[in-house]
Every structure is written in C-alpha cells, then in structure tokens.
Amino acid sequence: MKRILCAMVAASVLSIGIIGCSEKSSATKKTTVSTPGGETTTTSSTEVKKSGDNPPPAQK
C-alpha cells in the first residue's frame, strides 16, 4: 500500500512538472469601427508558445 501511494505521489509531481514547462501566452485585440451604415467589430487572437530555449545572440 505504501509503495502504491509513493508511486502515485511521484507520478503526480512528474505530471505537474511537465505541464508547467509548456507555458503559453495569448494576446487578443478587439477593434470596433462605427460607420453611418452600422458598426463592425473585429477580434483577432494570437497565441505565443514559449519554450526553454536560449534567446538569440545580441545583435552588434
């Protein structure tokens, strides 16, 4: 019983660590244009995936 509990705790910690490594960021832009003929709303969404890679070298 103790071995099963330890294995479950270890698996939980591992899965939380893996999930935390895949951070995602998103940006949403909403634009509304009013005209005499009516109103138009445009929404654009962009998702940025982050990775643990090193940043590119600085430009000289």
N, C-alpha and C positions, 0 to 999 in steps of 0.2 A: 504494500500500500504506500509506503514511504517512497519507494522508487518511482511509482507512477506519479505521485504528487511532485516530486523533484523534476521529472521529465516534463510534466505539464508546465511548471513554472519556467523551466529553461526554454521551452518552445514558445511560450508567451513573450518572454523577454526578447528572443530572437526575432519574432514576427514584428514586434513593436519597433525594434531597431531597423528592420528592413523597410517598414512603412515610412519611418521618419527620414530615410535617405532620399525619397522621391518627392522633394518639395516642388510645388507648382505655384505659380503666381499668375494672376489674370488681371487684365485691365479692360474696363468696359467704358465706352464713350457713347453718350446719348446726345443726338443733335435734333433740335426741333426747328423747323422753318415755317414761318407763317406767311401766307400769301393771301391776296384777296379771294382766291378760289378755294382756300381751305388751309389746313395745317398738315404738315408731313413730319413724321418722327422717324429718324433713322438711328438704329442701335448697332454698334459694332463691338465685338468682343474678341480679345486677343489673349491667348494662353501662352505663357512663357514657362518652359521647363528648365529647372536648374539642375546642374549636376555637380559633382565634387571635383570636376576638372580644374586645373590651374588656369588662371586668367592668361590671356595672350601677353607676350612681352610688350613693354612700353615702347612707343614709337619715339625715335630720336629726332 
